[in-house]
Amino acid sequence: MLTYTPPLKDMLFVLNEVLAAPALLAQLPAHADVDTALMREVLEQAGRFARDVIFPLNASGDAQGCTFDQGKVTTPDGFADAYRQFLDGGWPALACATEDGGQGLPHTLNCALFEMLAATNHGWTMYPDLLHGAYSCLRAHGSEELKQRYLAKIATGEWLTTMCLTEAHAGSDLGLLRTRAVPQLDGSYKLSGDKIFISGGEHDLTDNILHLVLARLPDAPVGSKGISLFLVPKFLPEGQRNQVHCTGIEHKMGVHGSATCSMQFDGATGWLVGEAHRGLNAMFVMMNSARLHVGVQGLGLGETAYQNALAYARDRVQSRAVERPAGTSAPADAIVHHPAVQRLLMNQRVWVEGGRMLAYWSALMLDQAEHDPDVQQRTAINGLLALITPIVKAVLTQQGYDGASLALQVFGGHGYVVETGIEQTIRDARITMVYEGTNEIQAIDLLMRKVLADGGRCLFAWLDQVESFAHGVADSQDGSQAARHARQLLALTEGLRTRLARIDAARTEQPRLPYDIAGEFMHIVSHCAFGWLWLRAELAAAALIDQALGDAKCTTACYYYTFMLPATQQYFAVIDASLAAGNAFPKDLINQHAA
Ligand SMILES: Cc1cc2nc3c(=O)[nH]c(=O)nc-3n(C[C@H](O)[C@H](O)[C@H](O)COP(=O)(O)OP(=O)(O)OC[C@H]3O[C@@H](n4cnc5c(N)ncnc54)[C@H](O)[C@@H]3O)c2cc1C
């Protein structure tokens, strides 16, 4: 069975030493009193909840799954009670505003909380995972009346929420959705249509469920510009059952504890959120929050996988290592001493620790984007956050899945059998690369919408900062390992700038080029972020009083620059080859091949 220890030391290293979160939060009036001690206290309590309350339900929830009977969904044993404890502890309200009944703490801490929740029970965590997105969406776009009625219920977690986008024929392309909303004389709407794959569409954790639903008004233009957003409660304000029902749940590869529901809206009463036909705009508030949360799911799952692979590698004895531990006379060594196994483990560690820096940095930007007193600063940070969000979603979920798979490799054949538990982590992690916008859609969003659409302005402004930092390290610490890494980082950003200019120049002649290489482009940008963060970590580690921790972080930073960053050469090579190939390929690559 899996074990989990909240990685508080690593979390606090990122928050306090790498990101200097307490100092940055102190500049935001809303979070001026959030200091290191408070952060530690919250993380310790959150870690206890995750480890002691929901982790014991992880394997049993997977084995039992949810059940469906005549419209009712029952979650696995213990899930409802765990949610009650979550509610009583005030955890759903952590990052919601105090005036709405929340605790008013930073998103940065909420991010760390959800890392630990996903690490210990991904299926259970999917129920409260959408709450903050729904809260932010309603707060930003809801009418005063809707906010009065529902905001506090969401903020406190008394009622859970869903995100009803997907229909059988409309997945990535929401412009195809058909659910209709007909205006009523009293200002409400009647919604009719069928949604599929709705997480938490029905369950037994809360008395009421609030659905945020995308639908079309009768006069809606076709495509994504004709979509509006509605709030549809399971129970109406006067207590009657609304005409929205769960018609079944999916039997699926992983996250068995999370009910994935088919939902039927049969003249259900709802209210418009935001402007008519601008529903995607409003929904994006929720989707962006959800995308960061999904990235954090990848991070949490990767952490659990790593912890368990490491423990197993220390215990499992096979063959003599090429460099044996001092004083060993046993016929064989623990596999943790074999370089090949160390590579498997370090690949996991470097992604988990790098992913944590990226995720917490994003969450910190979310706090700044909401609360920085300087409006220009808020706008700039919002732009950068929009740029980084698809990377957090796609890259961290890929790393979570890959990390779980590497962990299984460390377990050998024992990882492939159910008892060790690691195969559940792989099954659970796999969906994160698909839902909340597939990773292909994220890569295209980054290159087309976030970079090329604004002429690369936001990306370049951020690269300027990265380069200025790297130049500072290269110049001031010449001859050091950090200076060598800084120069590697500068070569990377320069390579990125050159390729982007070439992609931009070639795209009129080669219209499919950006779509072909969006994945490679995303990985290169992500390495600019990881390289920058690892360089910061390396400097912070060198100044630590805890020398063992500092040495470990410096080693991991060096590992990143030695074994991971060079992968960008391959991404550059693919982009260069695609540029050189011009229009050598037929338009319909696959069908020609099939013929
Ligand atoms: C367990 C689970 C939970 C979910 N929870 C929710 C939920 O709570 N709410 C909700 O609304 N939905 C939910 N979903 C749905 C999920 O968001 C969709 O499955 C996802 O967005 C992809 O849509 P699709 O499955 O229709 O795949 P498709 O859109 O058909 O995509 C199939 C493939 O084609 C690729 N593709 C499609 N379009 C493009 C394009 N333009 N460019 C490049 N590649 C493209 C995709 O990347 C993918 O590889 C959930 C799904 C699952 C399995």
The ligand as an ORCA input file, in Angstrom:
! r2SCAN-3c Opt
* xyz 0 1
  C     -13.228     11.778    -15.827
  C     -13.657     12.966    -16.627
  C     -14.120     14.090    -15.971
  C     -14.562     15.190    -16.715
  N     -15.112     16.269    -16.056
  C     -15.730     17.233    -16.789
  C     -16.502     18.248    -16.147
  O     -16.588     18.323    -14.913
  N     -17.156     19.152    -16.927
  C     -17.105     19.105    -18.291
  O     -17.722     19.936    -18.935
  N     -16.364     18.165    -18.929
  C     -15.693     17.215    -18.218
  N     -14.978     16.240    -18.849
  C     -14.854     16.290    -20.301
  C     -13.459     16.687    -20.758
  O     -13.224     18.032    -20.449
  C     -13.362     16.387    -22.266
  O     -13.280     14.968    -22.371
  C     -12.164     17.049    -22.906
  O     -12.351     18.445    -22.950
  C     -11.933     16.557    -24.340
  O     -13.122     16.503    -25.081
  P     -13.505     15.148    -25.836
  O     -13.414     14.033    -24.865
  O     -14.791     15.337    -26.536
  O     -12.355     14.930    -26.906
  P     -12.269     15.615    -28.348
  O     -12.503     17.056    -28.266
  O     -13.092     14.821    -29.289
  O     -10.719     15.387    -28.664
  C     -10.201     14.121    -29.135
  C      -8.738     14.331    -29.541
  O      -8.662     15.316    -30.582
  C      -7.818     16.383    -30.198
  N      -8.372     17.649    -30.684
  C      -9.662     18.048    -30.689
  N      -9.769     19.273    -31.205
  C      -8.530     19.679    -31.527
  C      -7.974     20.862    -32.088
  N      -8.709     21.924    -32.376
  N      -6.637     20.906    -32.269
  C      -5.850     19.871    -31.932
  N      -6.323     18.731    -31.398
  C      -7.637     18.632    -31.189
  C      -7.780     16.343    -28.665
  O      -6.575     16.915    -28.165
  C      -7.866     14.849    -28.399
  O      -6.592     14.276    -28.505
  C     -14.494     15.153    -18.125
  C     -13.998     14.024    -18.776
  C     -13.608     12.933    -18.050
  C     -13.143     11.708    -18.800
*
